[in-house]
Amino acid sequence: MKENRERILKIRDLNISFKTTGGKVHAVRGVNLDLYKGETIAIVGESGSGKSVTTKAVMGLLANNGSIDSGSIEYHWNDEYTGEPKTVDICQLSEKELQSEIRGRKIAMVFQDPMTSLNPTMTIGKQIMEPMMYHYKKSKQEAYAKALELLELVGITDAKKRMKNYPHQLSGGMRQRIVIAIALSCDPYVLICDEPTTALDVTIQAKILELIQDIQKKKELSVIYITHDLGVVAKVADYVNVMYAGKIVETGTIDEIFYDPRHPYTWGLLSSMPDLDTDDDELYTIPGTPPNLAHEVKGDAFAPRNEFALNIDLREDPPMFKVPDSDSHQVASWLMHPNAPKVDMPEALRKRLDKMKQKGEPNHDGSTTHLGS
Ligand SMILES: Nc1ncnc2c1ncn2[C@@H]1O[C@H](COP(=O)(O)OP(=O)(O)OP(=O)(O)O)[C@@H](O)[C@H]1O
């Protein structure tokens, strides 16, 4: 772990619900999360686990039927002029403050499908320039010059010509580069990438991830990835947060989550991750389905799907247990209680993870060195 890490986001006990015709959906249940300057965290979990809702709350972008019932999302920064440390709770800001202070300017988001974030009727140039003119009151000339710079940064050649193009004239990979350029146009400190490569083919996916990593290094950005894809996580993340039914059930460094996972849900996710040696037919799927969050969850929400569930799981929600000898690894499972029976991860997964370790995966910095070295 790096010394003198500078915390930029601190989420504590965040609870979010949505009013629906089927009742109140408790989508995010007591989430704690930290993000430090220049670092990358990933939030992983099955569909509906609350990944997007959590990060949308960070942007102050919850749907109209949603509300933050309790908790805080502190954003920390140093004042541009005085250098003084400042803190704001994003949950307490008005829409106007969110628009002028946070969204785009301090925290920007890249969504899965570039076509949904680009305006099909507006040229690329205009779409990159507008936020700068709005947020920073840049003149047209300044915004134009910066837009060219940004297009270069995201690896788009012939930038002047591209500025005049409309989104449909570009390939999927190029469009995602444009979306990244727009996200970076107001020099945010945090970039949230929601499944940024899912809609792209595999070779383009790798290029976009590399691009985000390059830019991150150049600009000391902090990045949050939301993804189903543990392969993406392995390539990019420093820290991983595993989410299930609105809760973070395991958190740790990438090595801890990939080589020493403790939560049976994390075991399931890792077992169901495709790799080059696995025939798709052999892939494991976690049995059952996540709970309906419109109903109150009693005990551990994962218990009905957990072959290792204990009696207490049916009655009480487990707290976060610290894994001994680690400052970063925590697990919400009663199996971590000192009096719990000792349960090891499934043998097939152990073998799989050992094989990955031998191969030097996860290879999140793009190098060929083994982790932990
Ligand atoms: N506007 C809404 N109204 C009602 N329920 C909602 C709304 N938005 C999200 N939810 C519910 O909140 C829960 C968490 O959704 P969320 O989109 O955060 O999941 P996710 O982990 O990001 O899934 P995915 O990977 O599919 O995007 C789900 O049960 C979802 O149905």
The ligand as an SDF file (V2000), in Angstrom:
LIG
                    3D

 31 33  0  0  0  0  0  0  0  0999 V2000
  -35.3710    4.1490  -10.7690 N   0  0  0  0  0  0  0  0  0  0  0  0
  -35.4710    2.9690  -10.1430 C   0  0  0  0  0  0  0  0  0  0  0  0
  -36.6550    2.5590   -9.6490 N   0  0  0  0  0  0  0  0  0  0  0  0
  -36.7740    1.3890   -8.9830 C   0  0  0  0  0  0  0  0  0  0  0  0
  -35.7620    0.5500   -8.7530 N   0  0  0  0  0  0  0  0  0  0  0  0
  -34.5600    0.8980   -9.2150 C   0  0  0  0  0  0  0  0  0  0  0  0
  -34.3420    2.1250   -9.9420 C   0  0  0  0  0  0  0  0  0  0  0  0
  -33.0340    2.1910  -10.2800 N   0  0  0  0  0  0  0  0  0  0  0  0
  -32.4660    1.0680   -9.7910 C   0  0  0  0  0  0  0  0  0  0  0  0
  -33.3710    0.2990   -9.1500 N   0  0  0  0  0  0  0  0  0  0  0  0
  -33.1300   -0.9800   -8.4850 C   0  0  0  0  0  0  0  0  0  0  0  0
  -31.9880   -0.8750   -7.6700 O   0  0  0  0  0  0  0  0  0  0  0  0
  -31.2640   -2.1030   -7.6580 C   0  0  0  0  0  0  0  0  0  0  0  0
  -29.8160   -1.8440   -7.9990 C   0  0  0  0  0  0  0  0  0  0  0  0
  -29.7180   -1.4430   -9.3770 O   0  0  0  0  0  0  0  0  0  0  0  0
  -28.3490   -1.0670  -10.0730 P   0  0  0  0  0  0  0  0  0  0  0  0
  -28.6860   -0.5230  -11.4110 O   0  0  0  0  0  0  0  0  0  0  0  0
  -27.5230   -0.2270   -9.1900 O   0  0  0  0  0  0  0  0  0  0  0  0
  -27.6570   -2.4750  -10.2260 O   0  0  0  0  0  0  0  0  0  0  0  0
  -26.2840   -2.7890  -10.9250 P   0  0  0  0  0  0  0  0  0  0  0  0
  -25.5140   -3.5940   -9.9320 O   0  0  0  0  0  0  0  0  0  0  0  0
  -25.6350   -1.5700  -11.4220 O   0  0  0  0  0  0  0  0  0  0  0  0
  -26.7780   -3.7030  -12.1090 O   0  0  0  0  0  0  0  0  0  0  0  0
  -26.3310   -3.6840  -13.6530 P   0  0  0  0  0  0  0  0  0  0  0  0
  -25.0140   -4.3590  -13.6480 O   0  0  0  0  0  0  0  0  0  0  0  0
  -27.3960   -4.4890  -14.3060 O   0  0  0  0  0  0  0  0  0  0  0  0
  -26.2940   -2.2610  -14.0790 O   0  0  0  0  0  0  0  0  0  0  0  0
  -31.9840   -3.0300   -8.6230 C   0  0  0  0  0  0  0  0  0  0  0  0
  -32.8100   -3.8680   -7.8860 O   0  0  0  0  0  0  0  0  0  0  0  0
  -32.7880   -2.0840   -9.4800 C   0  0  0  0  0  0  0  0  0  0  0  0
  -33.9350   -2.7150   -9.9740 O   0  0  0  0  0  0  0  0  0  0  0  0
  1  2  1  0
  2  3  1  0
  2  7  2  0
  3  4  2  0
  4  5  1  0
  5  6  2  0
  6  7  1  0
  6 10  1  0
  7  8  1  0
  8  9  2  0
  9 10  1  0
 10 11  1  0
 11 12  1  0
 11 30  1  0
 12 13  1  0
 13 14  1  0
 13 28  1  0
 14 15  1  0
 15 16  1  0
 16 17  2  0
 16 18  1  0
 16 19  1  0
 19 20  1  0
 20 21  2  0
 20 22  1  0
 20 23  1  0
 23 24  1  0
 24 25  2  0
 24 26  1  0
 24 27  1  0
 28 29  1  0
 28 30  1  0
 30 31  1  0
M  END
$$$$
